[in-house]
Amino acid sequence: MASKVLAILGAFESGPTAQSLTDIAARSGLPLSTVHRLVRELEEWGALNRDPDGDYRVGMRLWELGQHAGRQVRERARPILQDLFGLTQETAHLAIRSGPDVLFVERIYSSKRVPRAARVGGRLPLHVSAVGKVLLAHEDEWFRETYLLRGLEAMTRSTRVDAAALRAELDRITRQGYSITNQEARVGSCSVAVPVFHREGRVGAGLGLVVAAAQAGSLTRYLPALRAAAKEIERVTAPFPLSTILSTMRGGSTSGAGARSESAFH
């Protein structure tokens, strides 16, 4: 029975937001009569909602469970960020892509006075930070090219906004496996980041450090610690589907949504 219920719910993971009983049966591979009976039970429990036109959508109760999963992901990742901070004594953060921005979902702050560009729940354009660039570098080619054709915002005099130069940089990031920026988001700070892969083979997040610009020439010394931490985050988040991780983190980090740059210090 459980496998049949999971097959029905799985139809919504890869299919349209709203589906008819026939659609659900086709995507789940179950007989229509079975789908009709189980969907009715799922609707009564709150896992699915029925639209006025008869189609079904994921219900609020299932969404709330997904939010709980997102909290678990952050709870599992935070101790790793704390260990990374303990090893480096530098501000450590975890970020995901949200549209054309990088969204900071978790951060451990250093007591050092380093200019900061965003807080937890805050956003920056993808092309101005190391975590943003590492995420952009691993996006599908169509997304990268569409993004590069936008009018790219220069947050400082050092921000790279030339599409050809940024394209070459993204290719280099993909090859070398890390990204470095120097005073592109905020004068006085630089950053280094690595991708966090998911068991599905895609990059789900970026993990980075923000340090004083005076250390820009020695950022690669942090790579062993960053890569080890990224591997551990990949391990502890493996039980969760990537779509669940991303949707719940985006939904659970809205307190600073829309916030871009700040003049405060770490």
TARAHU-V489299 format. One line per field, one symbol per residue. phi: phi as a letter, one per 30 degrees, with the letter a starting at -180 (. if undefined). psi: psi as a letter, one per 30 degrees, with the letter a starting at -180 (. if undefined). Layout:
phi->???
psi->???
//
This chain:
phi->.ddddddddddddccddcbdedddddddicdddddedddddddddjdbccdedjdcbddddddddddddddddddddeeddddddddcicecbcbbdbidcccdcaacdddddceccacdidbbeedcbddddddddcddeddedddddddddcdbdcddbdddddddddddddddiabbbbhccadjbbbbbbdcdcedjcdcabcbbcbdedcedbdddddedddddddddeddcedceeddeddddddcbcdceidccbcdcd
psi->eeeeeeeeefffefalekkleeeeeeffglkeeeeeeeeeeeeefgfkkklfgflklkleeeeeeeeeeeeeeeeeeeeeeeeeeeefglkklkllkjbglkkjfkkjklfkikklflakflllkegfleeeeeeefglleeeeeeeffljkkjflffkjfkeeeeeeeeeeeeefglkkljhfekkflllkllljllffflkflkklkklkffgefgffffeeeeeeeeeeeeefgefkkeeeeeeeeefghffgkfkcllgll.
//
